[in-house]
Amino acid sequence: MSAVQGVLGPEPAQPSSRTRAFLRLVMIEHSVFALPFAYIAALTAMTQLDGNIHWLRLLLVTVAMVGLRTFAMACNRIIDREIDARNPRTAGRELVTGAVSVRSAWTGALVALFFFLGAAALLGPLCLALAPVAVVPMVVYPYGKRFTNFPHAILGIAQAMGPIGAWIAITGEWSWDAVILGLAVGIWIGGFDLIFACQDVQADRAHGVLSVPARFGIPAALYGARGAHVVTLGLLVWYALATDAGGFFWTGLVIVAGAFLYEHTIVKPHDLSRLNRAFFQVNGFVGMSLFFFALLDLLVRGLTV
């Protein structure tokens, strides 16, 4: 479906143009969803470890997270390019129009994977050994819509790896506190993916793409998303109790609860006109606001910059 097209114009401009197109392809700005929770896990682990911010490790966590997410998004777009071409909403994506060639997308994906594995290796042998566990669900997810009505759950599993990996990157050890936070992130993202999938119901049903909204309808998907976000709040409360979080973190949880309430108020089965606001703005706000209050809480509790 995607064609390799030559780029006309001055030679020096070609790499920059291809890079910008690739970054649009992988929607690099959406790292804001999961990255704040990896930071919360890493900084909480540092607080418990020795109370100091280890800037190099935090940088490596950032490289690993962005690298893995970029790899995952590139694979998603490559694997789904024929499905995207048949859906009016996604027909303008870069691999469909030819703005990015399949070869370029694979090159970008492999470069991102190299950075992820390199960062994992520098973070320690356990991180490197567990790296494939993080990679596999990222590749399986785009295939999920071909064999299960619940691909959103696979996405949730993939995203749950972030906080767990970030904690291990700091301490070199497994943490059940990180698992609680990881489950919260996974269920949160799986829940808003249910909302996002509602806009593709007609195209998905027409072309045999599987999802909860396509199989069970938009109202069921929105109820499922609400349930997922209630569970998310419950897990975040559990995480706060498990890590002895203070007042700032609890304030952040109240704000997150308000954001969830707003998100589910503006998206209705008969009115999806504000779905993009719910998906991009509200969920970006959830991650950033909770990180802000979690950071304040950790600084008050003794984390040294």
C-alpha positions as CSV (number, residue, x, y, z in Angstrom):
1,M,0.0,0.0,0.0
2,S,2.9,2.4,0.7
3,A,5.2,3.4,-2.1
4,V,8.8,4.4,-2.0
5,Q,8.8,7.9,-3.3
6,G,11.9,9.9,-4.1
7,V,12.2,13.2,-2.4
8,L,12.9,16.1,-4.8
9,G,14.8,19.2,-3.8
10,P,18.2,20.1,-2.3
11,E,20.0,17.0,-1.1
12,P,20.8,18.3,2.4
13,A,17.1,18.7,3.2
14,Q,16.3,15.1,2.5
15,P,17.4,13.5,5.8
16,S,15.7,16.2,7.9
17,S,12.5,15.8,5.9
18,R,12.5,12.0,6.3
19,T,13.3,12.3,10.0
20,R,10.4,14.7,10.5
21,A,8.0,12.4,8.6
22,F,9.2,9.4,10.7
23,L,8.6,11.3,13.9
24,R,5.1,12.1,12.8
25,L,4.6,8.5,11.9
26,V,5.5,7.3,15.4
27,M,3.8,10.3,17.1
28,I,6.8,10.9,19.3
29,E,4.9,13.5,21.4
30,H,2.7,10.7,22.8
31,S,5.6,9.6,25.0
32,V,3.9,11.9,27.5
33,F,1.4,9.2,28.3
34,A,3.6,6.5,29.8
35,L,6.9,8.3,30.5
36,P,5.8,10.2,33.6
37,F,4.8,7.0,35.3
38,A,8.3,5.5,34.6
39,Y,9.7,8.6,36.2
40,I,7.5,8.2,39.2
41,A,8.7,4.6,39.6
42,A,12.3,5.5,39.1
43,L,12.3,8.5,41.5
44,T,10.4,6.5,44.2
45,A,13.0,3.8,43.9
46,M,15.8,6.4,44.3
47,T,14.1,7.8,47.3
48,Q,14.0,4.4,48.9
49,L,17.5,3.5,47.8
50,D,19.6,6.5,49.0
51,G,17.5,9.6,48.6
52,N,19.5,11.0,45.7
53,I,18.5,11.5,42.0
54,H,20.8,9.5,39.8
55,W,20.7,11.6,36.7
56,L,22.6,9.3,34.4
57,R,20.2,6.4,35.2
58,L,17.2,8.6,34.8
59,L,18.6,9.6,31.4
60,L,19.0,6.0,30.4
61,V,15.5,5.2,31.6
62,T,14.3,8.0,29.3
63,V,16.3,6.6,26.3
64,A,14.9,3.1,27.0
65,M,11.3,4.2,27.3
66,V,11.3,6.5,24.2
67,G,13.3,3.9,22.2
68,L,10.9,1.1,23.0
69,R,7.8,3.2,22.4
70,T,9.2,4.4,19.0
71,F,10.0,0.8,18.0
72,A,6.5,-0.3,19.0
73,M,4.8,2.5,17.1
74,A,6.8,2.0,14.0
75,C,6.0,-1.7,14.1
76,N,2.4,-0.9,14.6
77,R,2.3,1.4,11.6
78,I,4.2,-1.1,9.4
79,I,2.0,-4.1,10.4
80,D,-1.2,-2.1,10.1
81,R,-0.5,-0.2,6.9
82,E,-3.0,-2.1,4.8
83,I,-5.7,-1.8,7.5
84,D,-4.9,1.9,7.8
85,A,-5.3,2.4,4.0
86,R,-8.9,1.0,4.2
87,N,-9.9,3.3,7.0
88,P,-10.8,6.9,6.1
89,R,-9.5,8.2,9.5
90,T,-6.1,6.6,9.0
91,A,-5.7,6.8,5.2
92,G,-3.5,9.8,5.5
93,R,-0.9,8.2,7.6
94,E,2.7,8.4,6.3
95,L,3.1,4.8,5.3
96,V,-0.1,4.8,3.4
97,T,0.6,8.0,1.5
98,G,4.2,7.1,0.9
99,A,5.6,10.0,2.9
100,V,7.6,7.3,4.7
101,S,8.7,4.1,3.0
102,V,8.4,0.7,4.6
103,R,12.2,0.4,4.4
104,S,12.6,3.8,6.2
105,A,10.1,2.8,8.8
106,W,11.9,-0.5,9.5
107,T,15.2,1.4,9.6
108,G,13.8,3.8,12.2
109,A,12.3,0.9,14.2
110,L,15.6,-1.0,14.3
111,V,17.5,2.2,15.3
112,A,15.0,2.8,18.1
113,L,15.3,-0.9,19.2
114,F,19.1,-0.5,19.3
115,F,18.9,2.5,21.6
116,F,16.4,0.6,23.8
117,L,18.7,-2.5,24.1
118,G,21.8,-0.3,24.6
119,A,20.2,1.6,27.4
120,A,19.0,-1.6,29.0
121,A,22.5,-3.1,28.8
122,L,23.9,0.0,30.5
123,L,21.3,-0.1,33.2
124,G,22.4,-3.6,34.2
125,P,22.2,-7.3,33.3
126,L,18.7,-7.9,34.8
127,C,17.3,-5.0,32.6
128,L,19.0,-6.5,29.5
129,A,17.8,-10.0,30.3
130,L,14.2,-8.8,30.7
131,A,14.3,-6.6,27.6
132,P,12.7,-9.2,25.4
133,V,9.8,-9.5,27.8
134,A,9.1,-5.8,27.1
135,V,9.6,-6.1,23.4
136,V,7.3,-9.1,22.6
137,P,3.9,-7.6,23.6
138,M,4.8,-4.4,21.6
139,V,5.1,-6.5,18.5
140,V,2.1,-8.8,19.3
141,Y,-0.3,-5.9,19.9
142,P,-0.9,-4.8,16.3
143,Y,-1.6,-8.4,15.4
144,G,-4.0,-8.6,18.2
145,K,-6.9,-7.0,16.3
146,R,-6.6,-9.9,13.9
147,F,-7.3,-12.7,16.4
148,T,-9.0,-11.3,19.5
149,N,-11.7,-8.8,20.4
150,F,-9.5,-7.6,23.2
151,P,-6.3,-6.1,21.7
152,H,-6.6,-3.3,24.2
153,A,-5.6,-5.8,26.9
154,I,-2.4,-6.6,25.0
155,L,-1.6,-2.9,24.8
156,G,-2.2,-2.6,28.5
157,I,0.2,-5.5,29.2
158,A,2.8,-3.8,27.0
159,Q,2.5,-0.4,28.8
160,A,2.6,-2.0,32.2
161,M,6.2,-2.9,31.6
162,G,7.4,0.7,31.9
163,P,7.2,1.4,35.6
164,I,8.4,-2.1,36.4
165,G,11.4,-1.8,34.2
166,A,12.2,1.7,35.5
167,W,12.2,0.5,39.1
168,I,14.5,-2.4,38.2
169,A,16.7,0.0,36.3
170,I,17.4,1.9,39.6
171,T,17.6,-0.9,42.1
172,G,18.5,-3.9,40.1
173,E,15.8,-5.8,41.9
174,W,12.1,-6.9,41.4
175,S,9.5,-4.7,43.2
176,W,5.9,-5.5,43.8
177,D,5.2,-1.8,44.4
178,A,6.3,-1.2,40.8
179,V,4.0,-4.0,39.7
180,I,1.1,-2.2,41.3
181,L,2.0,1.0,39.5
182,G,2.6,-0.9,36.3
183,L,-0.9,-2.5,36.5
184,A,-2.4,0.9,37.1
185,V,-0.7,2.3,34.0
186,G,-1.6,-0.7,31.8
187,I,-5.3,-0.7,32.8
188,W,-5.4,3.1,32.4
189,I,-4.0,3.0,28.9
190,G,-6.1,-0.1,28.0
191,G,-9.2,1.8,29.2
192,F,-8.6,4.9,27.1
193,D,-7.7,2.7,24.1
194,L,-11.3,1.4,24.4
195,I,-12.5,5.0,24.1
196,F,-10.2,5.7,21.1
197,A,-11.3,2.6,19.3
198,C,-14.9,3.7,19.3
199,Q,-14.3,6.1,16.4
200,D,-13.4,3.2,14.1
201,V,-16.4,0.9,14.7
202,Q,-17.8,1.2,11.2
203,A,-14.5,0.7,9.4
204,D,-13.5,-2.1,11.7
205,R,-16.7,-4.0,11.2
206,A,-16.5,-3.5,7.4
207,H,-13.0,-4.9,7.2
208,G,-13.0,-7.6,9.9
209,V,-10.8,-5.7,12.4
210,L,-11.5,-6.9,15.9
211,S,-12.0,-4.7,19.0
212,V,-14.4,-4.4,21.9
213,P,-16.4,-1.5,20.3
214,A,-16.7,-3.4,17.0
215,R,-17.8,-6.6,18.7
216,F,-19.9,-5.4,21.6
217,G,-20.8,-1.8,20.6
218,I,-19.8,1.7,21.7
219,P,-21.8,1.8,24.9
220,A,-20.2,-1.4,26.2
221,A,-16.8,-0.1,25.3
222,L,-17.4,3.2,27.2
223,Y,-18.6,1.3,30.2
224,G,-15.6,-0.9,30.0
225,A,-13.3,2.2,29.9
226,R,-15.1,3.6,33.0
227,G,-14.6,0.3,34.9
228,A,-10.9,0.3,33.8
229,H,-10.4,3.8,35.1
230,V,-12.1,3.0,38.4
231,V,-9.7,0.0,38.8
232,T,-6.8,2.3,37.9
233,L,-7.7,4.7,40.7
234,G,-7.9,1.8,43.1
235,L,-4.5,0.6,42.1
236,L,-3.0,4.1,42.4
237,V,-4.5,4.3,46.0
238,W,-2.9,0.9,46.7
239,Y,0.5,2.2,45.4
240,A,0.2,5.3,47.5
241,L,-0.4,3.2,50.6
242,A,2.4,0.7,49.7
243,T,5.0,3.4,49.2
244,D,3.8,5.6,52.2
245,A,3.0,8.5,49.9
246,G,2.3,11.9,51.4
247,G,-0.2,14.6,51.0
248,F,1.0,15.9,47.6
249,F,0.6,12.5,46.0
250,W,-2.9,12.1,47.4
251,T,-3.7,15.6,46.0
252,G,-2.5,14.4,42.6
253,L,-4.8,11.4,42.9
254,V,-7.8,13.7,43.6
255,I,-6.9,15.7,40.5
256,V,-6.6,12.5,38.4
257,A,-10.0,11.3,39.6
258,G,-11.5,14.6,38.5
259,A,-9.8,14.3,35.1
260,F,-11.2,10.8,34.7
261,L,-14.7,12.0,35.6
262,Y,-14.4,14.8,33.1
263,E,-13.1,12.4,30.4
264,H,-16.1,10.1,30.8
265,T,-18.5,13.1,30.9
266,I,-17.5,14.5,27.5
267,V,-17.5,11.2,25.6
268,K,-21.0,9.7,25.1
269,P,-22.2,6.7,22.9
270,H,-24.2,9.1,20.7
271,D,-21.6,11.9,20.7
272,L,-17.9,11.2,20.0
273,S,-17.2,14.7,18.8
274,R,-14.9,15.4,21.8
275,L,-13.2,12.0,21.8
276,N,-9.9,13.5,20.7
277,R,-9.9,15.9,23.5
278,A,-10.5,13.1,25.9
279,F,-7.8,11.0,24.4
280,F,-5.0,13.5,23.8
281,Q,-5.6,16.3,26.2
282,V,-7.1,14.7,29.3
283,N,-4.9,11.6,29.3
284,G,-1.8,13.7,28.7
285,F,-2.9,15.8,31.6
286,V,-3.3,12.7,33.8
287,G,0.3,11.6,33.4
288,M,1.9,15.0,33.7
289,S,-0.2,16.2,36.7
290,L,0.3,13.0,38.7
291,F,4.1,13.1,38.0
292,F,4.2,16.7,39.2
293,F,2.5,16.0,42.5
294,A,4.5,12.7,43.0
295,L,7.7,14.6,42.5
296,L,6.7,17.3,45.0
297,D,5.8,14.5,47.4
298,L,9.2,12.8,47.0
299,L,11.1,16.0,47.4
300,V,9.2,16.7,50.6
301,R,10.0,13.2,51.8
302,G,13.7,13.7,51.3
303,L,14.6,13.1,47.7
304,T,17.7,15.3,46.9
305,V,18.1,16.9,43.5
